[in-house]
């Protein structure tokens, strides 16, 4: 239920509210959803519990950054399309600026790439991705069909050099899910009580598919580096099913495999993204600087960030009026189950290559990665604390070796 307090809030106040959340929301997408729940359900009472859960369900159903999409939807319900953009900007800006600054720092100080601090960040990436695989695997691979889809996706991702292999894997998994998976029925209610123009919704959905289909062909005939950035990051953002960590294999396929960035710098940025508040997708703000360094790094960063969030936004505002109808389609739910199983496989493939092969070389590396995993899973420490402990441990180990 949308309250009068929600609809009367100014755009500036809405921006300030989400900017504060963007500065303080550590811990990844699930933690962000928890922060939003505290702010908008418990504290401000903008939503009843069931209404908020259905809003979260919509955003988890769609490809894209689920926690950011929840924030966009809250802003959309409060102040329309302007509110959705303001809430997105407020929540994203802090981490985007931090990741952009980190990219410039690495580029400015070349010796930094050999430092113990960045070495420890690579180790952290091993533990973080292993934790993501474990968490997602428990939720998405609960029966034989989904396990087989996951294993097949892992094998195909590791053995195929086709630049469109991941897209083909996801499409194939969707077809397999449509044919063989079973849906998990549940009560579906509207994610919004506010009416939206279906003409605008159709326009947003048309733009989503048009950009996804047309930009790769245009990019093939263009030598513009910025257009190539838009193409790669838009496609990655459009195919992220199952959580922010899934962006790792998609971007690795788009950027590392094509030689736009080396795997070492790629992993530095991914690990740093775990340490900052806000959405994991601002990993793109870092990558845009590195890729466009010889032309316009700031523009590259802004474009990469815009492109990776855009498909999730277009789908959210396009499907919100049709949410009940879409979720009542059992076969569509089956297809989504198949896709979710395949993205676990894609994440496993990226964990093996490049993360494990590029990072783990000594018994100490294995021990550190295991400690990171224990900190995240058993001790349930915040990612920022785990990163700090990993950095301190590596520095102490280096100090001991020096003597």
Protein Blocks (a to p, Z undefined) as FASTA:
>chain_A
ZZfklmmpcfklmmmmmmmmmmmmghijklmmmmmmmmmmmmnomacfklmmmmmmmmmm
pgcjfklmmmmmmmmmmnojmlmmmmmmmmmmmmmmmmmmmmmmmmmmmmlmmpmklmmm
mmmmmmmmmmmmmmmmmmmmmbfklmmmmmmmmmmmmmpcbfklmmmmmmmmmmmmmmmm
ccdddddddfbfbdcdfklmmmmmmmmmmmmmmmmmmmmmpcbfklmmmmmmmmmmmmmg
hijklmmmmmmmmmmmnopacfklmmmmmmmmmmpgcjfklmmmmmmmmmmmmmmmmlmm
mmmmmmmmmmmmmmmmmmmmmmmmmmmmmklmmmmmmmmmmmmmmmmmmmmpmmlmmmmm
bfklmmmmmmmmmmmmmnopafklmmmmmmmmmmmmmmmmmZZ
